[in-house]
């Protein structure tokens, strides 16, 4: 029931802004997302929202993980060249 009320409140805000297109032009959805993100991060930082491995049950020592870095431009160019040969 609470989710429905919150959804209706958001829809009302969008309607009051003149519809979704005008709300986007005014930056309303972006602002709402940023505000929700800030609230969520605050809960995490305060320990009120538990994320295992981030703010609860963290490892004393975490092994480094190798990260494969991919040159997207090079991959794209190789794919284009491959398609041109077909």
PDB file of N, CA, C and O in Angstrom, chain B, residues numbered from 101:
ATOM      1  N   UNK B 101       0.829  -1.199   0.000  1.00  0.00           N
ATOM      2  CA  UNK B 101       0.000   0.000   0.000  1.00  0.00           C
ATOM      3  C   UNK B 101       0.872   1.262   0.000  1.00  0.00           C
ATOM      4  O   UNK B 101       0.554   2.251  -0.660  1.00  0.00           O
ATOM      5  N   UNK B 102       1.972   1.207   0.749  1.00  0.00           N
ATOM      6  CA  UNK B 102       2.873   2.361   0.815  1.00  0.00           C
ATOM      7  C   UNK B 102       3.542   2.608  -0.536  1.00  0.00           C
ATOM      8  O   UNK B 102       3.733   3.756  -0.938  1.00  0.00           O
ATOM      9  N   UNK B 103       3.897   1.532  -1.234  1.00  0.00           N
ATOM     10  CA  UNK B 103       4.532   1.679  -2.544  1.00  0.00           C
ATOM     11  C   UNK B 103       3.574   2.338  -3.523  1.00  0.00           C
ATOM     12  O   UNK B 103       3.977   3.191  -4.314  1.00  0.00           O
ATOM     13  N   UNK B 104       2.311   1.946  -3.471  1.00  0.00           N
ATOM     14  CA  UNK B 104       1.303   2.534  -4.355  1.00  0.00           C
ATOM     15  C   UNK B 104       1.163   4.025  -4.066  1.00  0.00           C
ATOM     16  O   UNK B 104       1.080   4.824  -4.999  1.00  0.00           O
ATOM     17  N   UNK B 105       1.135   4.412  -2.798  1.00  0.00           N
ATOM     18  CA  UNK B 105       1.024   5.827  -2.427  1.00  0.00           C
ATOM     19  C   UNK B 105       2.230   6.614  -2.926  1.00  0.00           C
ATOM     20  O   UNK B 105       2.088   7.724  -3.437  1.00  0.00           O
ATOM     21  N   UNK B 106       3.420   6.030  -2.774  1.00  0.00           N
ATOM     22  CA  UNK B 106       4.629   6.714  -3.238  1.00  0.00           C
ATOM     23  C   UNK B 106       4.622   6.853  -4.758  1.00  0.00           C
ATOM     24  O   UNK B 106       5.005   7.895  -5.291  1.00  0.00           O
ATOM     25  N   UNK B 107       4.188   5.807  -5.453  1.00  0.00           N
ATOM     26  CA  UNK B 107       4.121   5.858  -6.916  1.00  0.00           C
ATOM     27  C   UNK B 107       3.135   6.926  -7.371  1.00  0.00           C
ATOM     28  O   UNK B 107       3.409   7.674  -8.310  1.00  0.00           O
ATOM     29  N   UNK B 108       1.990   6.994  -6.706  1.00  0.00           N
ATOM     30  CA  UNK B 108       0.995   8.013  -7.070  1.00  0.00           C
ATOM     31  C   UNK B 108       1.525   9.423  -6.821  1.00  0.00           C
ATOM     32  O   UNK B 108       1.242  10.340  -7.593  1.00  0.00           O
ATOM     33  N   UNK B 109       2.288   9.596  -5.753  1.00  0.00           N
ATOM     34  CA  UNK B 109       2.872  10.909  -5.453  1.00  0.00           C
ATOM     35  C   UNK B 109       3.863  11.313  -6.538  1.00  0.00           C
ATOM     36  O   UNK B 109       3.912  12.477  -6.936  1.00  0.00           O
ATOM     37  N   UNK B 110       4.647  10.363  -7.015  1.00  0.00           N
ATOM     38  CA  UNK B 110       5.608  10.657  -8.087  1.00  0.00           C
ATOM     39  C   UNK B 110       4.867  10.995  -9.374  1.00  0.00           C
ATOM     40  O   UNK B 110       5.224  11.949 -10.066  1.00  0.00           O
ATOM     41  N   UNK B 111       3.848  10.225  -9.696  1.00  0.00           N
ATOM     42  CA  UNK B 111       3.053  10.491 -10.900  1.00  0.00           C
ATOM     43  C   UNK B 111       2.412  11.867 -10.814  1.00  0.00           C
ATOM     44  O   UNK B 111       2.361  12.586 -11.812  1.00  0.00           O
ATOM     45  N   UNK B 112       1.924  12.245  -9.643  1.00  0.00           N
ATOM     46  CA  UNK B 112       1.315  13.559  -9.453  1.00  0.00           C
ATOM     47  C   UNK B 112       2.344  14.666  -9.683  1.00  0.00           C
ATOM     48  O   UNK B 112       2.038  15.677 -10.315  1.00  0.00           O
ATOM     49  N   UNK B 113       3.568  14.476  -9.169  1.00  0.00           N
ATOM     50  CA  UNK B 113       4.621  15.473  -9.383  1.00  0.00           C
ATOM     51  C   UNK B 113       4.901  15.643 -10.873  1.00  0.00           C
ATOM     52  O   UNK B 113       5.069  16.762 -11.357  1.00  0.00           O
ATOM     53  N   UNK B 114       4.949  14.535 -11.589  1.00  0.00           N
ATOM     54  CA  UNK B 114       5.213  14.580 -13.032  1.00  0.00           C
ATOM     55  C   UNK B 114       4.061  15.273 -13.748  1.00  0.00           C
ATOM     56  O   UNK B 114       4.289  16.094 -14.637  1.00  0.00           O
ATOM     57  N   UNK B 115       2.829  14.951 -13.372  1.00  0.00           N
ATOM     58  CA  UNK B 115       1.663  15.604 -13.972  1.00  0.00           C
ATOM     59  C   UNK B 115       1.677  17.105 -13.706  1.00  0.00           C
ATOM     60  O   UNK B 115       1.378  17.902 -14.596  1.00  0.00           O
ATOM     61  N   UNK B 116       2.026  17.490 -12.475  1.00  0.00           N
ATOM     62  CA  UNK B 116       2.069  18.911 -12.120  1.00  0.00           C
ATOM     63  C   UNK B 116       3.170  19.648 -12.873  1.00  0.00           C
ATOM     64  O   UNK B 116       3.085  20.860 -13.073  1.00  0.00           O
ATOM     65  N   UNK B 117       4.199  18.919 -13.289  1.00  0.00           N
ATOM     66  CA  UNK B 117       5.285  19.529 -14.061  1.00  0.00           C
ATOM     67  C   UNK B 117       4.893  19.686 -15.527  1.00  0.00           C
ATOM     68  O   UNK B 117       5.629  20.299 -16.301  1.00  0.00           O
ATOM     69  N   UNK B 118       3.738  19.138 -15.918  1.00  0.00           N
ATOM     70  CA  UNK B 118       3.276  19.266 -17.296  1.00  0.00           C
ATOM     71  C   UNK B 118       3.465  18.006 -18.118  1.00  0.00           C
ATOM     72  O   UNK B 118       3.410  18.052 -19.346  1.00  0.00           O
ATOM     73  N   UNK B 119       3.685  16.897 -17.462  1.00  0.00           N
ATOM     74  CA  UNK B 119       3.888  15.628 -18.161  1.00  0.00           C
ATOM     75  C   UNK B 119       5.358  15.220 -18.129  1.00  0.00           C
ATOM     76  O   UNK B 119       6.225  15.977 -17.693  1.00  0.00           O
ATOM     77  N   UNK B 120       5.607  14.020 -18.595  1.00  0.00           N
ATOM     78  CA  UNK B 120       6.955  13.468 -18.491  1.00  0.00           C
ATOM     79  C   UNK B 120       7.966  14.243 -19.322  1.00  0.00           C
ATOM     80  O   UNK B 120       9.082  14.483 -18.861  1.00  0.00           O
ATOM     81  N   UNK B 121       7.604  14.638 -20.530  1.00  0.00           N
ATOM     82  CA  UNK B 121       8.557  15.356 -21.384  1.00  0.00           C
ATOM     83  C   UNK B 121       9.006  16.657 -20.721  1.00  0.00           C
ATOM     84  O   UNK B 121      10.194  16.976 -20.702  1.00  0.00           O
ATOM     85  N   UNK B 122       8.049  17.399 -20.182  1.00  0.00           N
ATOM     86  CA  UNK B 122       8.403  18.661 -19.519  1.00  0.00           C
ATOM     87  C   UNK B 122       9.160  18.408 -18.221  1.00  0.00           C
ATOM     88  O   UNK B 122      10.047  19.179 -17.855  1.00  0.00           O
ATOM     89  N   UNK B 123       8.811  17.331 -17.527  1.00  0.00           N
ATOM     90  CA  UNK B 123       9.525  16.989 -16.293  1.00  0.00           C
ATOM     91  C   UNK B 123      10.983  16.673 -16.601  1.00  0.00           C
ATOM     92  O   UNK B 123      11.882  17.068 -15.859  1.00  0.00           O
ATOM     93  N   UNK B 124      11.212  15.957 -17.703  1.00  0.00           N
ATOM     94  CA  UNK B 124      12.587  15.646 -18.106  1.00  0.00           C
ATOM     95  C   UNK B 124      13.333  16.920 -18.466  1.00  0.00           C
ATOM     96  O   UNK B 124      14.481  17.106 -18.061  1.00  0.00           O
ATOM     97  N   UNK B 125      12.687  17.801 -19.227  1.00  0.00           N
ATOM     98  CA  UNK B 125      13.317  19.082 -19.594  1.00  0.00           C
ATOM     99  C   UNK B 125      13.707  19.876 -18.355  1.00  0.00           C
ATOM    100  O   UNK B 125      14.749  20.530 -18.333  1.00  0.00           O
ATOM    101  N   UNK B 126      12.873  19.818 -17.329  1.00  0.00           N
ATOM    102  CA  UNK B 126      13.130  20.561 -16.093  1.00  0.00           C
ATOM    103  C   UNK B 126      14.111  19.830 -15.176  1.00  0.00           C
ATOM    104  O   UNK B 126      14.537  20.376 -14.158  1.00  0.00           O
ATOM    105  N   UNK B 127      14.470  18.597 -15.536  1.00  0.00           N
ATOM    106  CA  UNK B 127      15.422  17.837 -14.729  1.00  0.00           C
ATOM    107  C   UNK B 127      14.810  17.160 -13.514  1.00  0.00           C
ATOM    108  O   UNK B 127      15.529  16.745 -12.605  1.00  0.00           O
ATOM    109  N   UNK B 128      13.488  17.047 -13.493  1.00  0.00           N
ATOM    110  CA  UNK B 128      12.803  16.466 -12.332  1.00  0.00           C
ATOM    111  C   UNK B 128      13.203  15.015 -12.068  1.00  0.00           C
ATOM    112  O   UNK B 128      13.569  14.690 -10.938  1.00  0.00           O
ATOM    113  N   UNK B 129      13.146  14.125 -13.071  1.00  0.00           N
ATOM    114  CA  UNK B 129      13.524  12.734 -12.781  1.00  0.00           C
ATOM    115  C   UNK B 129      14.977  12.608 -12.308  1.00  0.00           C
ATOM    116  O   UNK B 129      15.277  11.833 -11.400  1.00  0.00           O
ATOM    117  N   UNK B 130      15.859  13.365 -12.922  1.00  0.00           N
ATOM    118  CA  UNK B 130      17.276  13.333 -12.538  1.00  0.00           C
ATOM    119  C   UNK B 130      17.442  13.763 -11.081  1.00  0.00           C
ATOM    120  O   UNK B 130      18.172  13.132 -10.317  1.00  0.00           O
ATOM    121  N   UNK B 131      16.759  14.835 -10.710  1.00  0.00           N
ATOM    122  CA  UNK B 131      16.846  15.327  -9.335  1.00  0.00           C
ATOM    123  C   UNK B 131      16.286  14.304  -8.348  1.00  0.00           C
ATOM    124  O   UNK B 131      16.856  14.090  -7.278  1.00  0.00           O
ATOM    125  N   UNK B 132      15.172  13.675  -8.709  1.00  0.00           N
ATOM    126  CA  UNK B 132      14.563  12.677  -7.833  1.00  0.00           C
ATOM    127  C   UNK B 132      15.503  11.483  -7.635  1.00  0.00           C
ATOM    128  O   UNK B 132      15.626  10.959  -6.529  1.00  0.00           O
ATOM    129  N   UNK B 133      16.159  11.063  -8.711  1.00  0.00           N
ATOM    130  CA  UNK B 133      17.108   9.948  -8.623  1.00  0.00           C
ATOM    131  C   UNK B 133      18.294  10.332  -7.757  1.00  0.00           C
ATOM    132  O   UNK B 133      18.737   9.544  -6.921  1.00  0.00           O
ATOM    133  N   UNK B 134      18.814  11.548  -7.955  1.00  0.00           N
ATOM    134  CA  UNK B 134      19.957  12.011  -7.160  1.00  0.00           C
ATOM    135  C   UNK B 134      19.603  12.091  -5.676  1.00  0.00           C
ATOM    136  O   UNK B 134      20.407  11.715  -4.823  1.00  0.00           O
ATOM    137  N   UNK B 135      18.402  12.580  -5.371  1.00  0.00           N
ATOM    138  CA  UNK B 135      17.970  12.677  -3.975  1.00  0.00           C
ATOM    139  C   UNK B 135      17.820  11.291  -3.351  1.00  0.00           C
ATOM    140  O   UNK B 135      18.233  11.070  -2.212  1.00  0.00           O
ATOM    141  N   UNK B 136      17.229  10.360  -4.098  1.00  0.00           N
ATOM    142  CA  UNK B 136      17.060   8.995  -3.588  1.00  0.00           C
ATOM    143  C   UNK B 136      18.419   8.340  -3.374  1.00  0.00           C
ATOM    144  O   UNK B 136      18.626   7.624  -2.394  1.00  0.00           O
ATOM    145  N   UNK B 137      19.331   8.587  -4.288  1.00  0.00           N
ATOM    146  CA  UNK B 137      20.680   8.031  -4.169  1.00  0.00           C
ATOM    147  C   UNK B 137      21.394   8.581  -2.939  1.00  0.00           C
ATOM    148  O   UNK B 137      22.059   7.836  -2.220  1.00  0.00           O
ATOM    149  N   UNK B 138      21.258   9.874  -2.700  1.00  0.00           N
ATOM    150  CA  UNK B 138      21.896  10.497  -1.532  1.00  0.00           C
ATOM    151  C   UNK B 138      21.307   9.945  -0.235  1.00  0.00           C
ATOM    152  O   UNK B 138      22.039   9.687   0.721  1.00  0.00           O
ATOM    153  N   UNK B 139      19.980   9.762  -0.200  1.00  0.00           N
ATOM    154  CA  UNK B 139      19.342   9.184   0.994  1.00  0.00           C
ATOM    155  C   UNK B 139      19.842   7.763   1.242  1.00  0.00           C
ATOM    156  O   UNK B 139      20.162   7.397   2.373  1.00  0.00           O
ATOM    157  N   UNK B 140      19.904   6.977   0.184  1.00  0.00           N
ATOM    158  CA  UNK B 140      20.353   5.585   0.309  1.00  0.00           C
ATOM    159  C   UNK B 140      21.808   5.528   0.774  1.00  0.00           C
ATOM    160  O   UNK B 140      22.152   4.731   1.647  1.00  0.00           O
ATOM    161  N   UNK B 141      22.662   6.373   0.193  1.00  0.00           N
ATOM    162  CA  UNK B 141      24.072   6.390   0.586  1.00  0.00           C
ATOM    163  C   UNK B 141      24.221   6.802   2.041  1.00  0.00           C
ATOM    164  O   UNK B 141      25.080   6.278   2.750  1.00  0.00           O
ATOM    165  N   UNK B 142      23.396   7.730   2.490  1.00  0.00           N
ATOM    166  CA  UNK B 142      23.428   8.158   3.884  1.00  0.00           C
ATOM    167  C   UNK B 142      23.076   7.000   4.819  1.00  0.00           C
ATOM    168  O   UNK B 142      23.717   6.818   5.854  1.00  0.00           O
ATOM    169  N   UNK B 143      22.061   6.221   4.454  1.00  0.00           N
ATOM    170  CA  UNK B 143      21.682   5.058   5.260  1.00  0.00           C
ATOM    171  C   UNK B 143      22.815   4.032   5.312  1.00  0.00           C
ATOM    172  O   UNK B 143      23.074   3.431   6.355  1.00  0.00           O
ATOM    173  N   UNK B 144      23.479   3.842   4.187  1.00  0.00           N
ATOM    174  CA  UNK B 144      24.610   2.905   4.138  1.00  0.00           C
ATOM    175  C   UNK B 144      25.737   3.412   5.018  1.00  0.00           C
ATOM    176  O   UNK B 144      26.304   2.658   5.810  1.00  0.00           O
ATOM    177  N   UNK B 145      26.063   4.697   4.878  1.00  0.00           N
ATOM    178  CA  UNK B 145      27.160   5.288   5.649  1.00  0.00           C
ATOM    179  C   UNK B 145      26.897   5.232   7.151  1.00  0.00           C
ATOM    180  O   UNK B 145      27.826   5.056   7.939  1.00  0.00           O
ATOM    181  N   UNK B 146      25.637   5.382   7.548  1.00  0.00           N
ATOM    182  CA  UNK B 146      25.275   5.353   8.964  1.00  0.00           C
ATOM    183  C   UNK B 146      25.132   3.929   9.502  1.00  0.00           C
ATOM    184  O   UNK B 146      24.956   3.730  10.704  1.00  0.00           O
ATOM    185  N   UNK B 147      25.207   2.946   8.614  1.00  0.00           N
ATOM    186  CA  UNK B 147      25.044   1.559   9.032  1.00  0.00           C
ATOM    187  C   UNK B 147      23.594   1.153   9.204  1.00  0.00           C
ATOM    188  O   UNK B 147      23.310   0.063   9.699  1.00  0.00           O
ATOM    189  N   UNK B 148      22.671   2.019   8.799  1.00  0.00           N
ATOM    190  CA  UNK B 148      21.246   1.698   8.909  1.00  0.00           C
ATOM    191  C   UNK B 148      20.782   0.795   7.763  1.00  0.00           C
ATOM    192  O   UNK B 148      19.769   0.106   7.882  1.00  0.00           O
ATOM    193  N   UNK B 149      21.524   0.803   6.661  1.00  0.00           N
ATOM    194  CA  UNK B 149      21.257  -0.090   5.532  1.00  0.00           C
ATOM    195  C   UNK B 149      22.493  -0.975   5.411  1.00  0.00           C
ATOM    196  O   UNK B 149      23.587  -0.491   5.121  1.00  0.00           O
ATOM    197  N   UNK B 150      22.311  -2.262   5.633  1.00  0.00           N
ATOM    198  CA  UNK B 150      23.442  -3.192   5.643  1.00  0.00           C
ATOM    199  C   UNK B 150      23.712  -3.708   4.233  1.00  0.00           C
ATOM    200  O   UNK B 150      22.814  -4.171   3.531  1.00  0.00           O
ATOM    201  N   UNK B 151      24.970  -3.611   3.851  1.00  0.00           N
ATOM    202  CA  UNK B 151      25.435  -4.221   2.612  1.00  0.00           C
ATOM    203  C   UNK B 151      26.629  -5.088   2.991  1.00  0.00           C
ATOM    204  O   UNK B 151      27.698  -4.590   3.344  1.00  0.00           O
ATOM    205  N   UNK B 152      26.418  -6.387   2.910  1.00  0.00           N
ATOM    206  CA  UNK B 152      27.452  -7.335   3.323  1.00  0.00           C
ATOM    207  C   UNK B 152      28.709  -7.113   2.488  1.00  0.00           C
ATOM    208  O   UNK B 152      28.666  -7.073   1.259  1.00  0.00           O
ATOM    209  N   UNK B 153      29.822  -6.972   3.191  1.00  0.00           N
ATOM    210  CA  UNK B 153      31.105  -6.769   2.533  1.00  0.00           C
ATOM    211  C   UNK B 153      31.442  -5.310   2.315  1.00  0.00           C
ATOM    212  O   UNK B 153      32.583  -4.977   1.995  1.00  0.00           O
ATOM    213  N   UNK B 154      30.464  -4.433   2.485  1.00  0.00           N
ATOM    214  CA  UNK B 154      30.704  -2.999   2.315  1.00  0.00           C
ATOM    215  C   UNK B 154      30.728  -2.315   3.672  1.00  0.00           C
ATOM    216  O   UNK B 154      31.713  -1.673   4.035  1.00  0.00           O
ATOM    217  N   UNK B 155      29.634  -2.455   4.424  1.00  0.00           N
ATOM    218  CA  UNK B 155      29.592  -1.824   5.743  1.00  0.00           C
ATOM    219  C   UNK B 155      29.304  -2.830   6.865  1.00  0.00           C
ATOM    220  O   UNK B 155      29.084  -2.445   8.014  1.00  0.00           O
ATOM    221  N   UNK B 156      29.308  -4.102   6.521  1.00  0.00           N
ATOM    222  CA  UNK B 156      29.084  -5.152   7.523  1.00  0.00           C
ATOM    223  C   UNK B 156      29.767  -6.430   7.034  1.00  0.00           C
ATOM    224  O   UNK B 156      29.743  -6.749   5.845  1.00  0.00           O
ATOM    225  N   UNK B 157      30.370  -7.147   7.969  1.00  0.00           N
ATOM    226  CA  UNK B 157      31.055  -8.409   7.659  1.00  0.00           C
ATOM    227  C   UNK B 157      32.126  -8.229   6.582  1.00  0.00           C
ATOM    228  O   UNK B 157      32.246  -9.042   5.666  1.00  0.00           O
ATOM    229  N   UNK B 158      32.899  -7.154   6.710  1.00  0.00           N
ATOM    230  CA  UNK B 158      33.983  -6.915   5.760  1.00  0.00           C
ATOM    231  C   UNK B 158      35.158  -7.824   6.090  1.00  0.00           C
ATOM    232  O   UNK B 158      35.372  -8.188   7.246  1.00  0.00           O
ATOM    233  N   UNK B 159      35.907  -8.183   5.071  1.00  0.00           N
ATOM    234  CA  UNK B 159      37.109  -8.979   5.263  1.00  0.00           C
ATOM    235  C   UNK B 159      38.207  -8.097   5.838  1.00  0.00           C
ATOM    236  O   UNK B 159      38.311  -6.918   5.501  1.00  0.00           O
ATOM    237  N   UNK B 160      39.034  -8.687   6.717  1.00  0.00           N
ATOM    238  CA  UNK B 160      40.167  -7.937   7.259  1.00  0.00           C
ATOM    239  C   UNK B 160      41.159  -7.602   6.157  1.00  0.00           C
ATOM    240  O   UNK B 160      41.732  -6.513   6.122  1.00  0.00           O
ATOM    241  N   UNK B 161      41.348  -8.552   5.265  1.00  0.00           N
ATOM    242  CA  UNK B 161      42.262  -8.334   4.145  1.00  0.00           C
ATOM    243  C   UNK B 161      41.593  -8.872   2.888  1.00  0.00           C
ATOM    244  O   UNK B 161      41.153 -10.021   2.848  1.00  0.00           O
ATOM    245  N   UNK B 162      41.524  -8.055   1.896  1.00  0.00           N
ATOM    246  CA  UNK B 162      40.890  -8.468   0.656  1.00  0.00           C
ATOM    247  C   UNK B 162      41.958  -8.632  -0.412  1.00  0.00           C
ATOM    248  O   UNK B 162      42.731  -7.711  -0.673  1.00  0.00           O
ATOM    249  N   UNK B 163      41.999  -9.811  -1.031  1.00  0.00           N
ATOM    250  CA  UNK B 163      42.964 -10.055  -2.095  1.00  0.00           C
ATOM    251  C   UNK B 163      42.650  -9.159  -3.284  1.00  0.00           C
ATOM    252  O   UNK B 163      41.489  -8.896  -3.599  1.00  0.00           O
ATOM    253  N   UNK B 164      43.704  -8.698  -3.932  1.00  0.00           N
ATOM    254  CA  UNK B 164      43.500  -7.872  -5.120  1.00  0.00           C
ATOM    255  C   UNK B 164      42.983  -8.745  -6.253  1.00  0.00           C
ATOM    256  O   UNK B 164      43.387  -9.898  -6.404  1.00  0.00           O
ATOM    257  N   UNK B 165      42.109  -8.190  -7.023  1.00  0.00           N
ATOM    258  CA  UNK B 165      41.524  -8.902  -8.147  1.00  0.00           C
ATOM    259  C   UNK B 165      42.076  -8.325  -9.435  1.00  0.00           C
ATOM    260  O   UNK B 165      42.075  -7.111  -9.638  1.00  0.00           O
ATOM    261  N   UNK B 166      42.550  -9.213 -10.308  1.00  0.00           N
ATOM    262  CA  UNK B 166      43.026  -8.753 -11.608  1.00  0.00           C
ATOM    263  C   UNK B 166      41.829  -8.287 -12.425  1.00  0.00           C
ATOM    264  O   UNK B 166      40.785  -8.938 -12.453  1.00  0.00           O
ATOM    265  N   UNK B 167      41.998  -7.165 -13.079  1.00  0.00           N
ATOM    266  CA  UNK B 167      40.935  -6.610 -13.900  1.00  0.00           C
ATOM    267  C   UNK B 167      41.411  -6.587 -15.342  1.00  0.00           C
ATOM    268  O   UNK B 167      42.467  -6.037 -15.653  1.00  0.00           O
ATOM    269  N   UNK B 168      40.631  -7.184 -16.206  1.00  0.00           N
ATOM    270  CA  UNK B 168      40.951  -7.193 -17.622  1.00  0.00           C
ATOM    271  C   UNK B 168      40.489  -5.874 -18.220  1.00  0.00           C
ATOM    272  O   UNK B 168      39.301  -5.554 -18.211  1.00  0.00           O
ATOM    273  N   UNK B 169      41.441  -5.117 -18.739  1.00  0.00           N
ATOM    274  CA  UNK B 169      41.091  -3.846 -19.367  1.00  0.00           C
ATOM    275  C   UNK B 169      40.969  -4.068 -20.865  1.00  0.00           C
ATOM    276  O   UNK B 169      41.829  -4.688 -21.490  1.00  0.00           O
ATOM    277  N   UNK B 170      39.902  -3.561 -21.418  1.00  0.00           N
ATOM    278  CA  UNK B 170      39.618  -3.752 -22.836  1.00  0.00           C
ATOM    279  C   UNK B 170      39.585  -2.393 -23.519  1.00  0.00           C
ATOM    280  O   UNK B 170      38.943  -1.456 -23.044  1.00  0.00           O
ATOM    281  N   UNK B 171      40.282  -2.307 -24.631  1.00  0.00           N
ATOM    282  CA  UNK B 171      40.286  -1.087 -25.436  1.00  0.00           C
ATOM    283  C   UNK B 171      39.089  -1.176 -26.378  1.00  0.00           C
ATOM    284  O   UNK B 171      39.161  -1.824 -27.422  1.00  0.00           O
ATOM    285  N   UNK B 172      37.996  -0.525 -26.008  1.00  0.00           N
ATOM    286  CA  UNK B 172      36.756  -0.621 -26.786  1.00  0.00           C
ATOM    287  C   UNK B 172      36.914  -0.107 -28.205  1.00  0.00           C
ATOM    288  O   UNK B 172      36.313  -0.648 -29.133  1.00  0.00           O
ATOM    289  N   UNK B 173      37.715   0.929 -28.382  1.00  0.00           N
ATOM    290  CA  UNK B 173      37.926   1.488 -29.725  1.00  0.00           C
ATOM    291  C   UNK B 173      38.625   0.453 -30.599  1.00  0.00           C
ATOM    292  O   UNK B 173      38.245   0.248 -31.752  1.00  0.00           O
ATOM    293  N   UNK B 174      39.645  -0.197 -30.049  1.00  0.00           N
ATOM    294  CA  UNK B 174      40.376  -1.205 -30.808  1.00  0.00           C
ATOM    295  C   UNK B 174      39.457  -2.380 -31.165  1.00  0.00           C
ATOM    296  O   UNK B 174      39.477  -2.860 -32.298  1.00  0.00           O
ATOM    297  N   UNK B 175      38.658  -2.838 -30.210  1.00  0.00           N
ATOM    298  CA  UNK B 175      37.736  -3.948 -30.467  1.00  0.00           C
ATOM    299  C   UNK B 175      36.748  -3.563 -31.556  1.00  0.00           C
ATOM    300  O   UNK B 175      36.476  -4.351 -32.461  1.00  0.00           O
ATOM    301  N   UNK B 176      36.218  -2.365 -31.469  1.00  0.00           N
ATOM    302  CA  UNK B 176      35.255  -1.888 -32.474  1.00  0.00           C
ATOM    303  C   UNK B 176      35.899  -1.857 -33.851  1.00  0.00           C
ATOM    304  O   UNK B 176      35.317  -2.333 -34.825  1.00  0.00           O
ATOM    305  N   UNK B 177      37.103  -1.294 -33.929  1.00  0.00           N
ATOM    306  CA  UNK B 177      37.803  -1.212 -35.214  1.00  0.00           C
ATOM    307  C   UNK B 177      38.089  -2.600 -35.778  1.00  0.00           C
ATOM    308  O   UNK B 177      37.961  -2.813 -36.984  1.00  0.00           O
ATOM    309  N   UNK B 178      38.475  -3.547 -34.921  1.00  0.00           N
ATOM    310  CA  UNK B 178      38.717  -4.918 -35.374  1.00  0.00           C
ATOM    311  C   UNK B 178      37.432  -5.560 -35.882  1.00  0.00           C
ATOM    312  O   UNK B 178      37.455  -6.293 -36.871  1.00  0.00           O
ATOM    313  N   UNK B 179      36.311  -5.290 -35.214  1.00  0.00           N
ATOM    314  CA  UNK B 179      35.036  -5.853 -35.653  1.00  0.00           C
ATOM    315  C   UNK B 179      34.614  -5.262 -36.996  1.00  0.00           C
ATOM    316  O   UNK B 179      34.109  -5.974 -37.864  1.00  0.00           O
ATOM    317  N   UNK B 180      34.821  -3.964 -37.158  1.00  0.00           N
ATOM    318  CA  UNK B 180      34.483  -3.315 -38.432  1.00  0.00           C
ATOM    319  C   UNK B 180      35.334  -3.895 -39.545  1.00  0.00           C
ATOM    320  O   UNK B 180      34.821  -4.215 -40.618  1.00  0.00           O
ATOM    321  N   UNK B 181      36.638  -4.034 -39.300  1.00  0.00           N
ATOM    322  CA  UNK B 181      37.539  -4.595 -40.312  1.00  0.00           C
ATOM    323  C   UNK B 181      37.123  -6.017 -40.659  1.00  0.00           C
ATOM    324  O   UNK B 181      37.153  -6.407 -41.826  1.00  0.00           O
ATOM    325  N   UNK B 182      36.737  -6.790 -39.658  1.00  0.00           N
ATOM    326  CA  UNK B 182      36.305  -8.167 -39.889  1.00  0.00           C
ATOM    327  C   UNK B 182      35.036  -8.204 -40.735  1.00  0.00           C
ATOM    328  O   UNK B 182      34.906  -9.045 -41.624  1.00  0.00           O
ATOM    329  N   UNK B 183      34.107  -7.303 -40.464  1.00  0.00           N
ATOM    330  CA  UNK B 183      32.859  -7.252 -41.238  1.00  0.00           C
ATOM    331  C   UNK B 183      33.107  -6.792 -42.667  1.00  0.00           C
ATOM    332  O   UNK B 183      32.436  -7.243 -43.595  1.00  0.00           O
ATOM    333  N   UNK B 184      34.065  -5.897 -42.842  1.00  0.00           N
ATOM    334  CA  UNK B 184      34.370  -5.410 -44.191  1.00  0.00           C
ATOM    335  C   UNK B 184      34.975  -6.507 -45.055  1.00  0.00           C
ATOM    336  O   UNK B 184      34.852  -6.469 -46.279  1.00  0.00           O
ATOM    337  N   UNK B 185      35.634  -7.494 -44.425  1.00  0.00           N
ATOM    338  CA  UNK B 185      36.232  -8.595 -45.180  1.00  0.00           C
ATOM    339  C   UNK B 185      35.181  -9.603 -45.646  1.00  0.00           C
ATOM    340  O   UNK B 185      35.454 -10.426 -46.520  1.00  0.00           O
ATOM    341  N   UNK B 186      33.993  -9.539 -45.071  1.00  0.00           N
ATOM    342  CA  UNK B 186      32.940 -10.512 -45.417  1.00  0.00           C
ATOM    343  C   UNK B 186      32.304 -10.161 -46.738  1.00  0.00           C
ATOM    344  O   UNK B 186      31.400 -10.863 -47.193  1.00  0.00           O
TER     345      UNK B 186
END
